[in-house]
Each structure stands twice: as C-alpha cells, then as structure tokens.
Amino acid sequence: MKNAIMANGLRRSLAQIRYVSPVLPGTAGGLVASVYTQAERDFGMVAAPIAMHSPAPSALAGSWAMLRETLLVTGQVDRAAKEVVAAGVSAANSCPYCVAIHSAAAKELLPDLDTAGIGAGDLADPQLKEIAGWARSSGLPGSVQSAPPGSFAELAGVAVTFQYLNRMVTIFLPESPLPPMTPKGIGGWVMGMLASAMTSAKPVPGDSLELLPDAPLPDEFSWAAGDSRIAAALGGAVAAIEEAAAEVVTSPVRELVTSRLGAWDGRPQGPSKAWADEAVAKLDEADRPAGRLAVLTAFAPYQVGKADVAAFRSAAKAGDDAVVSLTSWASMAAARTAGSWLRAPAAQP
C-alpha cells in the first residue's frame, strides 16, 4: 500500500515539472538510466529536482553527483547537520519547495528538532544553531557568520549545491513538493513518508564520480581541495554542466553573466524585470532572449516565467535540452560565485 502511494505520488510530482518534459523512470537509457538507478537506490526515488534535469544528460549527472556526494553520503558530518544546511540555504534563497523537503528530512533524522527554527535562527542545539546561521548567511559576500565546526568542505559543498538547486527548482517546480490534490489532512504524513525514503539508504562514497568527466577543481571551490571526493564531485559537476552548455550559451551571454556576477552583492534583484532589460540591452538581438533567461536564472529565478522560456526557445530554436542546459549553466555560475565567498576557518596553531 505504502509503495503504491509513493509510486503514484512520484508520478504526479513529475507531472508538475514546468517548461520541459522529463525522461520518465522506466523509459530512460544511457547516462540518464545510470543516474536514475543511483537515485532510486540512494535517494529512495527519482525526485522531481533530479528528473527535471533529464533532457540534458550531462547536466543531470553533474547535479546528481553534487547532491549525492555532498548531502547524501555520510562523511565527517552527519546527514542531519547537512540537511540543516540545505534547509537554511533554501530559506535564505526563498525556495519553499527545498525548505519543505530538507526540513522534513532533518526532522526524520532528529525527531525533536523544531524545523521552524532553521529559518528563524532559533534552534535549541547550539551546534545546529551555529550551522543553520552560517548556512543562511553563506550566500552573501563578507558574511560575519563564523564557519561552523566539522568538515568545512562537506558543509560548504552542501551550501554550493543548494545555491545551484534552489535556482533550478524555483524555475521548474511549484512551491510545494506535495503531489497535486494531496488532502490537507495527510500532507504531514506524506512529507514524513518522503523524508523516510530519502534518508533510509547509506550511499557508498564516490559511486557517482564515475558518471562525471575528470576535471580540475575550480578556484572558487579551493576550500574543497583537502577532500578528494568533494573536490572531484564539484569539479566534475562544473565540467559536466559546461559540457551541456557548450553549444547553447554563446560567448556574449557568458561574458554578460560573468561580468554581472563579479559585481553582485548576493542580494535578489527586482521587484520589476527592468534590470534584466537593461542587462541585455547591449547584446545583439539574437542573443537577448538567451541572455535574459540566463541573468534571470542567476539573479532572480523567481522572476522567470513562461514568456522568458518561450522567447529563448523561439530565438534559438531550442528544445528541452537547451532550456535545461542554459538554466543549469547560469545556476552553476551563480553557485560558483557564492562558493568563492566561502572561507574555511583558520587552522589552529
């Protein structure tokens, strides 16, 4: 009965993915099938935040490997603390879908945890409170929040992963992870069932690295150099997403996003889209729809709408793979910038 409910709920959740059509479990082949097999084994399901990447297999592999190796694998930091980081970053980025999922996972692992305290900065456990505070401030340059205790590479890896995923989820998924038409009275039970599935496995460290190209660690993530697994996951994910975007993101669009990220203060744009119009004004007309979708993704994913995706599709004759590749690249560009602001604690003499 429980398995049937889960399967039905997952089908309905995948149907909520906007703008692109995912490869459905059971129909996948090649790299997509390899990722789905690992996701079902290590995450309990092919969840919508994973499946929405499937039109672009390289981006799918990169996003999965980051999520798996930073969050799901237990290293020096336990899974519960990393779920607190995931929920804290998601709260700062106003991604209610990810807040709900990862708060529920933290609650599954720590039944006495008051998950409302993750976003409010009021957790009873002093160490988790420190971790949550750091996570919420980690997307701002020059944060005064001190680095939490534990493996900085693991915690920072989770923070970077959710700087990436929050953007993609905000664009392609609704605010709630609950399947459509879920009765209000059983919403908590459904979330608990999902959280149990997500946290029950004990993934073997490094298994997803075989899905990625060998690649150097980007300078922005130099704090991961001492952890070979996290370094390989982050470096390989960047390379995989760059590979997916190679023929989709033109040099002028890359230069525009990179230049604006260099001057970014980590804060959201808006409230109107006038800033995006100004940002792309100097691009050639053919590049403007891609440039607009890219800057909206990087700086204000909550402002992306159907018209922005449709304009890019029309101008670039783009299919689902190009839509995922462009937004994945822009999300990673923003995550790399946020990652460059993170500072490991100074070594004790």
KELUM-833961 format. One line per 4 residues: number of its first residue (from 1); their letters; for each residue x, y, z of C-alpha. Coordinates in pm, 1 decimal. Example, Ala and Ser with C-alpha at 12.3 -4.5 7.8 and 13.67 -1.06 7.14 Angstrom:
2
1	AS	1230.0,-450.0,780.0; 1367.0,-106.0,714.0
# end
This chain:
349
1	MKNA	0.0,0.0,0.0; 272.8,243.9,100.8; 478.1,163.4,-210.9; 172.7,215.7,-431.9
5	IMAN	105.3,553.3,-273.2; 470.0,653.1,-320.8; 471.9,548.1,-685.7; 150.3,735.3,-758.5
9	GLRR	273.6,1044.1,-575.0; 602.2,1046.4,-764.7; 424.3,1022.4,-1099.0; 209.0,1318.9,-1004.9
13	SLAQ	512.4,1512.3,-878.9; 698.6,1462.2,-1207.6; 390.9,1592.7,-1388.4; 439.1,1922.7,-1201.2
17	IRYV	768.6,1997.2,-1377.9; 726.9,2314.8,-1582.1; 860.1,2414.8,-1925.2; 1029.1,2080.9,-2008.4
21	SPVL	924.3,1716.6,-2027.2; 1142.4,1486.7,-1813.5; 1253.0,1139.9,-1910.4; 1025.9,911.8,-1709.6
25	PGTA	1165.2,632.5,-1493.0; 1134.3,305.5,-1679.6; 1193.0,469.1,-2016.0; 1544.9,602.0,-1958.7
29	GGLV	1860.2,478.3,-2126.8; 2232.4,555.9,-2120.8; 2355.1,816.7,-1872.4; 2002.1,909.1,-1765.1
33	ASVY	1930.1,546.3,-1672.0; 2256.4,527.9,-1473.0; 2163.8,836.8,-1271.9; 1809.0,715.9,-1213.7
37	TQAE	1935.8,379.1,-1089.0; 2158.5,551.2,-833.8; 1882.1,794.2,-732.9; 1633.0,514.9,-667.6
41	RDFG	1892.4,323.8,-465.3; 2046.9,613.4,-270.5; 1766.0,870.9,-250.5; 1468.7,638.1,-243.4
45	MVAA	1317.5,785.1,-560.5; 1375.9,975.2,-882.6; 1253.9,1300.9,-731.8; 1140.0,1592.1,-946.5
49	PIAM	1450.5,1808.0,-874.9; 1657.6,1527.1,-1025.8; 1426.6,1433.9,-1314.4; 1382.4,1794.1,-1432.3
53	HSPA	1746.9,1783.9,-1549.8; 1698.1,1470.0,-1759.8; 1653.4,1638.4,-2101.2; 2023.9,1734.6,-2069.9
57	PSAL	2202.0,1416.4,-1951.1; 2536.6,1581.7,-1867.2; 2364.6,1844.2,-1652.5; 2164.1,1566.2,-1488.5
61	AGSW	2480.7,1373.4,-1399.7; 2651.8,1685.7,-1264.9; 2360.4,1794.9,-1047.8; 2305.5,1441.5,-914.8
65	AMLR	2671.3,1388.5,-827.4; 2684.5,1718.3,-635.1; 2369.9,1632.1,-440.6; 2477.9,1275.7,-369.1
69	ETLL	2837.2,1331.9,-266.3; 2781.4,1647.3,-58.1; 2445.0,1574.1,106.8; 2358.8,1205.2,92.5
73	VTGQ	2695.8,1046.0,166.7; 2793.5,1045.9,531.7; 3149.4,1163.1,586.8; 3278.3,1353.9,887.3
77	VDRA	2949.7,1547.3,915.0; 2629.4,1357.2,983.4; 2335.8,1369.9,742.9; 2111.2,1563.4,982.1
81	AKEV	2353.1,1855.8,1007.6; 2383.6,1865.6,628.1; 2005.0,1865.8,591.5; 2000.7,2169.7,822.2
85	VAAG	2246.5,2340.8,584.7; 2028.5,2250.7,284.4; 1717.4,2390.0,452.4; 1899.8,2700.3,578.0
89	VSAA	2039.8,2793.9,236.3; 1699.6,2725.7,80.2; 1528.8,2951.6,335.5; 1771.2,3234.1,257.2
93	NSCP	1701.8,3184.9,-115.0; 1322.9,3176.3,-61.8; 1285.3,2827.5,-211.7; 986.5,2683.0,-20.6
97	YCVA	997.3,2352.3,-210.4; 1352.3,2278.4,-91.2; 1283.5,2414.7,257.4; 992.3,2172.6,297.2
101	IHSA	1180.4,1869.2,165.6; 1500.4,1918.8,362.0; 1334.3,2035.6,682.0; 1130.4,1713.9,669.4
105	AAKE	1447.7,1510.0,616.4; 1614.3,1681.7,913.0; 1305.4,1611.4,1124.2; 1309.1,1244.8,1020.1
109	LLPD	1667.0,1214.5,1143.7; 1617.8,1431.1,1454.2; 1255.4,1386.4,1570.7; 1287.2,1650.6,1845.0
113	LDTA	1408.9,1919.3,1601.1; 1191.6,2230.3,1570.4; 1233.4,2279.9,1196.7; 1081.1,2627.9,1207.8
117	GIGA	1393.4,2730.6,1394.0; 1613.6,2660.6,1089.0; 1480.1,2962.5,903.1; 1415.8,3168.1,1216.6
121	GDLA	1765.0,3113.0,1357.1; 1635.9,2961.2,1680.1; 1744.4,2600.7,1729.7; 1786.8,2452.8,2075.5
125	DPQL	2102.6,2261.3,1988.3; 2392.2,2514.0,1994.3; 2591.6,2341.3,1721.1; 2293.8,2307.5,1486.2
129	KEIA	2200.9,2668.9,1556.7; 2551.7,2774.2,1454.1; 2535.0,2560.2,1140.2; 2193.1,2698.8,1043.6
133	GWAR	2308.8,3057.6,1096.4; 2614.4,3002.4,880.3; 2403.2,2838.2,609.4; 2156.5,3127.6,593.9
137	SSGL	2436.5,3381.9,557.2; 2658.3,3175.5,325.7; 2517.7,3332.8,8.8; 2638.5,3681.4,95.7
141	PGSV	2993.1,3811.4,42.1; 3183.7,3910.4,351.8; 2945.5,3732.9,588.9; 3039.2,3788.1,951.9
145	QSAP	2897.1,3447.9,1045.2; 3181.9,3223.8,1155.4; 3234.5,2888.1,985.6; 3070.4,2603.6,1179.6
149	PGSF	3263.5,2316.4,1334.0; 3311.5,1997.7,1134.8; 3434.0,1930.2,784.4; 3413.1,2264.0,607.0
153	AELA	3439.8,2102.1,262.6; 3132.0,1889.1,329.1; 2920.9,2172.6,471.4; 3030.6,2421.8,207.0
157	GVAV	2969.3,2160.0,-62.6; 2607.0,2130.6,52.6; 2572.0,2510.6,55.0; 2703.0,2539.6,-302.3
161	TFQY	2481.8,2253.0,-418.8; 2173.7,2431.6,-290.7; 2276.9,2766.0,-433.4; 2256.2,2573.4,-760.9
165	LNRM	1947.4,2360.8,-694.1; 1736.7,2637.8,-542.5; 1757.1,2828.9,-869.1; 1662.8,2531.1,-1083.7
169	VTIF	1381.7,2423.7,-851.4; 1237.6,2775.9,-836.2; 1217.4,2786.3,-1216.1; 1090.5,2437.2,-1293.8
173	LPES	884.6,2332.3,-989.4; 592.9,2467.1,-782.7; 626.3,2593.9,-427.1; 514.9,2268.8,-263.5
177	PLPP	670.1,1924.0,-308.6; 340.0,1757.7,-221.1; 171.9,1586.6,-515.8; -125.2,1778.4,-660.9
181	MTPK	-458.9,1723.0,-488.8; -298.7,1590.4,-169.2; -565.7,1624.8,103.7; -459.3,1884.8,359.0
185	GIGG	-504.2,1647.6,648.7; -244.5,1397.6,526.1; 18.4,1642.6,397.3; 237.2,1591.6,702.9
189	WVMG	215.4,1214.7,672.1; 309.7,1228.4,303.8; 609.5,1451.8,378.8; 718.2,1213.2,652.0
193	MLAS	693.4,918.9,411.5; 904.4,1105.3,152.6; 1158.8,1202.0,418.8; 1184.7,840.7,535.6
197	AMTS	1251.4,723.1,180.0; 1511.5,996.1,127.8; 1709.9,919.2,441.8; 1696.3,540.6,472.6
201	AKPV	1987.0,447.6,243.5; 2357.1,455.6,331.0; 2521.4,556.8,-0.4; 2870.7,433.8,-73.1
205	PGDS	3107.0,734.4,-102.0; 3219.8,820.9,-453.3; 2988.3,599.2,-660.3; 2854.0,892.1,-864.5
209	LELL	3201.1,1012.5,-965.1; 3211.6,750.4,-1241.1; 2931.6,945.8,-1413.1; 3142.1,1262.8,-1439.2
213	PDAP	3437.7,1372.1,-1650.2; 3771.3,1406.5,-1472.9; 3822.4,1778.4,-1418.9; 4026.1,2016.2,-1203.6
217	LPDE	3872.8,2183.7,-902.2; 3765.4,2540.4,-991.4; 3941.2,2814.0,-795.2; 3608.8,2922.3,-644.7
221	FSWA	3594.8,2593.6,-455.7; 3956.9,2583.4,-338.0; 3831.5,2518.3,16.4; 3744.0,2163.6,-101.5
225	AGDS	4099.4,2076.8,-207.5; 4163.9,1873.2,108.2; 3867.9,1641.3,46.1; 3931.2,1447.5,-274.7
229	RIAA	3574.4,1316.5,-305.4; 3404.1,1654.4,-263.0; 3664.2,1815.0,-490.2; 3603.6,1554.1,-761.5
233	ALGG	3225.7,1593.1,-734.3; 3234.1,1971.9,-758.9; 3499.0,1984.3,-1031.4; 3328.5,1711.1,-1232.1
237	AVAA	2986.3,1870.2,-1194.3; 3113.1,2204.8,-1322.3; 3274.8,2030.2,-1619.3; 2961.0,1826.2,-1696.7
241	IEEA	2738.3,2133.5,-1689.7; 2986.4,2326.3,-1904.2; 2979.1,2036.0,-2149.4; 2599.5,2051.7,-2166.7
245	AAEV	2607.8,2428.2,-2225.6; 2894.3,2435.6,-2476.9; 2674.7,2481.2,-2783.6; 2391.4,2662.2,-2608.5
249	VTSP	2545.5,2953.9,-2416.8; 2720.2,3196.3,-2651.7; 3030.4,3394.2,-2558.5; 2841.3,3727.0,-2527.1
253	VREL	2589.9,3568.5,-2288.6; 2868.1,3408.0,-2084.3; 3052.6,3739.4,-2062.5; 2736.5,3924.9,-1958.0
257	VTSR	2650.6,3685.4,-1675.1; 3011.0,3658.0,-1556.0; 3058.2,4033.9,-1554.6; 2741.3,4098.2,-1355.3
261	LGAW	2825.0,3820.8,-1108.5; 3159.1,3988.2,-1048.9; 2977.8,4295.2,-917.4; 2697.7,4109.8,-738.1
265	DGRP	2629.8,4157.9,-367.7; 2439.9,3831.3,-327.8; 2102.8,4001.4,-292.5; 1792.8,3945.8,-508.5
269	QGPS	1702.0,4172.6,-798.5; 1368.5,4332.9,-873.1; 1089.0,4387.5,-797.7; 1027.5,4451.2,-1169.8
273	KAWA	1222.0,4295.0,-1458.3; 1353.1,4632.2,-1576.0; 1700.7,4542.2,-1451.7; 1705.2,4236.1,-1682.9
277	DEAV	1602.3,4450.3,-1982.0; 1887.5,4687.8,-1901.9; 2132.0,4400.0,-1860.7; 2070.9,4255.5,-2208.5
281	AKLD	2030.3,4584.4,-2395.3; 2384.2,4575.6,-2538.2; 2357.9,4218.6,-2665.0; 2280.2,4150.1,-3027.4
285	EADR	1911.3,4094.0,-3079.2; 1965.0,3722.8,-3144.7; 2134.8,3677.6,-2804.7; 1890.2,3878.2,-2595.3
289	PAGR	1638.0,3602.1,-2515.5; 1917.6,3367.6,-2400.1; 2085.3,3649.5,-2209.7; 1759.3,3744.0,-2041.6
293	LAVL	1682.6,3388.0,-1932.8; 2041.1,3344.8,-1810.0; 2052.2,3661.1,-1597.3; 1706.7,3594.9,-1455.0
297	TAFA	1816.9,3243.5,-1360.0; 2136.6,3359.5,-1194.2; 1999.4,3660.6,-1006.7; 1619.7,3626.1,-980.9
301	PYQV	1492.1,3277.7,-1071.6; 1155.4,3362.2,-913.2; 1105.2,3613.9,-1197.0; 1140.8,3354.0,-1474.3
305	GKAD	809.9,3299.7,-1649.5; 665.7,3109.4,-1941.8; 727.6,3400.6,-2179.0; 1100.6,3409.4,-2096.0
309	VAAF	1141.3,3040.0,-2173.5; 928.5,3066.2,-2487.8; 1131.6,3362.8,-2617.8; 1455.3,3166.7,-2576.5
313	RSAA	1304.6,2861.5,-2746.1; 1187.7,3070.9,-3040.7; 1508.3,3270.7,-3091.0; 1745.3,2975.0,-3051.6
317	KAGD	1516.2,2707.8,-3199.2; 1581.4,2542.7,-2864.3; 1444.6,2215.5,-2734.6; 1412.8,2097.1,-2375.8
321	DAVV	1781.6,2003.7,-2365.3; 1886.4,2362.3,-2442.7; 1645.1,2509.0,-2186.1; 1789.9,2285.3,-1912.8
325	SLTS	2149.4,2340.7,-2028.3; 2121.0,2721.5,-2027.3; 1949.9,2747.2,-1690.6; 2182.7,2485.4,-1541.3
329	WASM	2486.3,2680.1,-1660.3; 2354.0,3010.2,-1519.6; 2260.9,2845.5,-1188.3; 2609.1,2697.5,-1160.9
333	AAAR	2768.3,3034.0,-1246.1; 2582.8,3189.5,-951.5; 2671.5,2894.2,-725.3; 3038.0,2926.9,-821.0
337	TAGS	3029.4,3294.6,-728.6; 2867.9,3219.6,-392.0; 3125.2,2943.9,-341.4; 3407.6,3192.6,-393.1
341	WLRA	3279.8,3389.3,-93.0; 3307.2,3095.3,147.5; 3605.3,3086.4,379.9; 3723.4,2786.4,573.9
345	PAAQ	3810.3,2853.1,938.9; 4174.3,2938.7,1001.2; 4385.4,2644.2,1110.9; 4461.1,2639.4,1480.7
349	P	4833.7,2681.9,1565.0
# end
